[in-house]
Amino acid sequence: FWYFVEFGHLHYTLKKGVIAFLFEKSDEFLENIRFLIKNGVSDLTLPYSVGRLLNENPDALVYALTEIGKDVKKLIHAVIEEGGADGIFFSTKNILAEGVSKEQFRTYVTPIEHDMLQEANKLSEYNILHICGFERFKNDLTAYADYPVKAINWPVVVDGVSLQEGKKLFGGKAVIGGFDNDASGTLYSGTEEEIKAETERILKAVGDTTGIILGADCTVPGDISPDHVRWVREAAADFAAKVAEGIKYIRH
């Protein structure tokens, strides 16, 4: 099993000790952050955004994220070494929509995320990167092309980047996805016939299914019927059997 680690979402949750440090590093945010802490809020949501802080005082943000990263690495050791997890499911999200360039993201955020993933790789080779498209947020997937993980999951439907395209982008690594996770998507609301047909369509579109793991863009609704997942598994098994039979026929 994998342990879910959420670090890189659009609004990082900063510990109060880190926010206190930001008092000294970003005077313009002083009154706003004091207000947030006074009211028991530790999440820098808009307009107190990470993107704004990165543009105005990147050193302060890097310090904050590095401190959080130290705690995340301790957690990684705990869940793999003590908890017995096979690896971590590392959730991230770029912040280009907030006016932060890809270059800034790669300069200030990527090294911190790489450091955490490298720590996880010391303990397990089975770590997964999840590039989150929560609330239909689009990411620049090229920012993650060199992330040191075993497999990558991204919002195929939201980003419009197919599993086949993503596999090329990520250097042939295993990729996860294909289905929309939204309540209006086929996986959640479809009939058995529709779900099995969509499974076959996804696999046919990929071509070479080596390193392809069927999944959803993100978390599916909690009340999804287990039958829907079973139908995907059954359709995938049927597809594999047809492919194997076809290969057998060609060889003969």
C-alpha angles and dihedrals in degrees: 000000000000129000116226115235116184114194115133106051122138094266112038116209106233123203116241091245090056092046088053088058090052088060088072095039102046115032094177090063094047100098094039094051092045087055091050094050093044088055094046096253119135099167115098097220123167129330086024089057133167088230092058093047092047090055095045103037114004094170091061092050093047089052091050095047092045090055091049089047091058090058092045090054090053089051091050090055091048098050096044102036099033103020097044097232115165090225143311132287099218112202119201140158132191123236101217091124089068094063095269114135125230088246091057091048091050092046101046109020107028097063090055093049091045089053092055093046092049088053089053090048090059088063103034139007092210102082123141130209116214114194100199125221096183112172090009094297112168121222133199097240093193088073088070101043093113100039109136102239138121097233139010132215122189137161099277093180096044098043094039091226112132125221089251093052092045093051089057092046092052095048099256096307120149113278130203129206142044102158129087110240094207120115088243092055126104095249093060104030104023129108122244090262093049095047093048091047091050091049091054092045092053093049094046091050091054094054103192103048095192107129094011117134116184114228144125134279090253140328113340120222110285094236096057113136114253086223090071092060090045091054090054090051092048093048091048091051091049091049092050091050091052091050092049091049090050092052090048090051093049092049091053 
